[in-house]
Amino acid sequence: MTFEEETRKLFSNLIERMNRIEADFAHNKTVDPKAVKIEVDTSAVVKAIAQIESALSDIQARERATIDGK
């Protein structure tokens, strides 16, 4: 498995776990301050993942260019 595949798998698992936690809080009738923090953290994680994916794409493009001799 390549670095990119491993990274995507790890972050995919992280998002899945966070979505499950968020769904658990959504079913809860009381307002839990931790639920708000999780929503904020989820947003930050999603943004970080997008940045990582962009960086991985840039690295991959550079590797292709090097292989192609461009």
ZADO-1210 file (C-alpha; in nm, 4 decimals, padded with zeros to 6 digits):
<atoms>
<atom x="00.0000" y="00.0000" z="00.0000" code="MET" pos="1"/>
<atom x="00.1395" y="00.3392" z="-00.0958" code="THR" pos="2"/>
<atom x="00.1798" y="00.6299" z="00.1440" code="PHE" pos="3"/>
<atom x="-00.1120" y="00.8054" z="-00.0233" code="GLU" pos="4"/>
<atom x="-00.3389" y="00.5006" z="00.0105" code="GLU" pos="5"/>
<atom x="-00.2443" y="00.4535" z="00.3755" code="GLU" pos="6"/>
<atom x="-00.3041" y="00.8222" z="00.4508" code="THR" pos="7"/>
<atom x="-00.6422" y="00.8209" z="00.2795" code="ARG" pos="8"/>
<atom x="-00.7427" y="00.5046" z="00.4661" code="LYS" pos="9"/>
<atom x="-00.6406" y="00.6491" z="00.8039" code="LEU" pos="10"/>
<atom x="-00.8291" y="00.9729" z="00.7487" code="PHE" pos="11"/>
<atom x="-01.1297" y="00.7899" z="00.6088" code="SER" pos="12"/>
<atom x="-01.1425" y="00.5822" z="00.9273" code="ASN" pos="13"/>
<atom x="-01.1060" y="00.8977" z="01.1369" code="LEU" pos="14"/>
<atom x="-01.3948" y="01.0699" z="00.9592" code="ILE" pos="15"/>
<atom x="-01.6100" y="00.7599" z="00.9949" code="GLU" pos="16"/>
<atom x="-01.5458" y="00.7473" z="01.3703" code="ARG" pos="17"/>
<atom x="-01.6149" y="01.1179" z="01.4133" code="MET" pos="18"/>
<atom x="-01.9389" y="01.0892" z="01.2155" code="ASN" pos="19"/>
<atom x="-02.0518" y="00.8070" z="01.4436" code="ARG" pos="20"/>
<atom x="-01.9749" y="01.0166" z="01.7520" code="ILE" pos="21"/>
<atom x="-02.1599" y="01.3130" z="01.6030" code="GLU" pos="22"/>
<atom x="-02.4605" y="01.0913" z="01.5202" code="ALA" pos="23"/>
<atom x="-02.4650" y="00.9606" z="01.8781" code="ASP" pos="24"/>
<atom x="-02.4852" y="01.3175" z="02.0075" code="PHE" pos="25"/>
<atom x="-02.7583" y="01.4032" z="01.7552" code="ALA" pos="26"/>
<atom x="-02.9767" y="01.1293" z="01.9071" code="HIS" pos="27"/>
<atom x="-02.9154" y="01.2650" z="02.2557" code="ASN" pos="28"/>
<atom x="-03.1997" y="01.4932" z="02.3751" code="LYS" pos="29"/>
<atom x="-02.9808" y="01.7032" z="02.6056" code="THR" pos="30"/>
<atom x="-02.7272" y="01.9577" z="02.4910" code="VAL" pos="31"/>
<atom x="-02.3759" y="01.8455" z="02.5727" code="ASP" pos="32"/>
<atom x="-02.0983" y="02.1085" z="02.5479" code="PRO" pos="33"/>
<atom x="-01.8664" y="01.8358" z="02.4217" code="LYS" pos="34"/>
<atom x="-02.0976" y="01.7836" z="02.1227" code="ALA" pos="35"/>
<atom x="-02.0352" y="02.1395" z="02.0067" code="VAL" pos="36"/>
<atom x="-01.6614" y="02.0907" z="02.0382" code="LYS" pos="37"/>
<atom x="-01.6804" y="01.7719" z="01.8342" code="ILE" pos="38"/>
<atom x="-01.8646" y="01.9550" z="01.5561" code="GLU" pos="39"/>
<atom x="-01.5957" y="02.2237" z="01.5488" code="VAL" pos="40"/>
<atom x="-01.3209" y="01.9623" z="01.5578" code="ASP" pos="41"/>
<atom x="-01.4908" y="01.7683" z="01.2789" code="THR" pos="42"/>
<atom x="-01.4918" y="02.0771" z="01.0610" code="SER" pos="43"/>
<atom x="-01.1242" y="02.1406" z="01.1317" code="ALA" pos="44"/>
<atom x="-01.0368" y="01.7789" z="01.0552" code="VAL" pos="45"/>
<atom x="-01.2261" y="01.7902" z="00.7252" code="VAL" pos="46"/>
<atom x="-01.0343" y="02.1051" z="00.6268" code="LYS" pos="47"/>
<atom x="-00.7045" y="01.9448" z="00.7283" code="ALA" pos="48"/>
<atom x="-00.7839" y="01.6346" z="00.5248" code="ILE" pos="49"/>
<atom x="-00.8574" y="01.8485" z="00.2188" code="ALA" pos="50"/>
<atom x="-00.5207" y="02.0211" z="00.2621" code="GLN" pos="51"/>
<atom x="-00.3425" y="01.6869" z="00.3016" code="ILE" pos="52"/>
<atom x="-00.5147" y="01.5452" z="-00.0067" code="GLU" pos="53"/>
<atom x="-00.4134" y="01.8526" z="-00.2036" code="SER" pos="54"/>
<atom x="-00.0536" y="01.8166" z="-00.0872" code="ALA" pos="55"/>
<atom x="-00.0552" y="01.4459" z="-00.1742" code="LEU" pos="56"/>
<atom x="-00.1866" y="01.5279" z="-00.5222" code="SER" pos="57"/>
<atom x="00.0912" y="01.7839" z="-00.5679" code="ASP" pos="58"/>
<atom x="00.3524" y="01.5286" z="-00.4594" code="ILE" pos="59"/>
<atom x="00.2060" y="01.2703" z="-00.6936" code="GLN" pos="60"/>
<atom x="00.2097" y="01.5179" z="-00.9839" code="ALA" pos="61"/>
<atom x="00.5744" y="01.6024" z="-00.9135" code="ARG" pos="62"/>
<atom x="00.6628" y="01.2325" z="-00.9002" code="GLU" pos="63"/>
<atom x="00.4909" y="01.1757" z="-01.2363" code="ARG" pos="64"/>
<atom x="00.6725" y="01.4733" z="-01.3862" code="ALA" pos="65"/>
<atom x="01.0048" y="01.3386" z="-01.2590" code="THR" pos="66"/>
<atom x="00.9322" y="00.9926" z="-01.3980" code="ILE" pos="67"/>
<atom x="00.8227" y="01.1402" z="-01.7311" code="ASP" pos="68"/>
<atom x="01.1348" y="01.3586" z="-01.7371" code="GLY" pos="69"/>
<atom x="00.9426" y="01.6843" z="-01.7470" code="LYS" pos="70"/>
</atoms>
